[in-house]
């Protein structure tokens, strides 16, 4: 065993407290991003007495399908005093917090190197489960408790900044969405006298396609007349192909970045609309979108569109938020919105001068979103650097 490295199993113990008295109601699940998430399990008619209780400061993990996911779902409960977790998940706690801080241990579990180690030891075919005893034999450097606290504090500062930036972005998006609703859903855009159009008696006419009144002179048009669709440039790459060309350019899928490679197809600001998958639309039927920019590669699981003047890409993102595309989804086993159906979506079409005024309002908001996101990327890189430095804790202490 390396000097200053200790066996995880010597510092943790399993906890198996069941919800026998049904006192705990909050049910959580685990994500591969190492977070607790609200459970989506259907518990109607389920006996909740057998579910495990997890308390603040304790861990839950999944040792199943580690190889398939390439990650070990594992999280530290910090936001709730107690909750329920599936009986299939091991729950454990640190034995002596005067020797090992749970937050420091969670940092170690957050490292990509830890996931690679877990994947390497996973057995049992393609999905691959991790044996609990193998997990207990994993090692980590355990410096003094003061050193651990210093590392945790530094990490918390970084993660708190990331959270603040993400909250800011959410507020910015909500502001842009509110403006769109006020102008193009409630029709309270400013008229020539700078008064709210509909409230001040602006003339409205009935539109049969929308089954409601819209401002006089406005029309309904299909998405294909308001945007460019660039699906023809997409090129899917297999996992093996991507492994041969690692790099810095994002490789996007239906819902997110799934890899980084050394080449790109697109360069600019675009809107991705999920083409297939379980989350092609949300519970209200709204299509799943990603507002992205820069140089990137795209597979064939998302459509890619760009607004036609004067309909900007940002306008389209906001407009699609108010579209119910549930009736356009085909396929039972694999829900899908094909290109033809996507391009047939009806959107409201106003006059150009109003669009230009609206764009002047929302463009600074989206520029701020881009700037804030880019700063967050840099901070996340700092977080990864700090996690990677944990392996050098022993050397640094010797120098000191």
Secondary structure, 3 states (H helix, E strand, C coil): CCCCEEEHHHCEEEECCECCCCCCCCEEEECCCCCEEECCCCCCCCCHHHCEEEECCCEEECCCCHHHHCCCCEEECCCCCEEEECCCCEEEEECCCCCCCHHHHHHHHCCHHHHHHHHHHCECCCCCECCHHHHHHCEEECCCHHHHHHHHHHHHHHHHHHHHHHHHHHHHHHHHHHHHHHHHHCCCCECCCCCECCCCCCCEEEECCCCEEEECCCEEEEHHHCEEECHHHCCCCCHHHHHCCEEEEEEECCCCEEEEECCCCEEEEEEEEECECCCCECCCCCECEEEEEEEEEECCCEEEEEECCCCCHHHHHHHHCCCCCHHHCECCCCCECCHHHHHCCEEEECCHHHHHHHHHHHHHHHHHHHHHHHHHHHHHHHHHHHHHHHHHHHHHHHHC
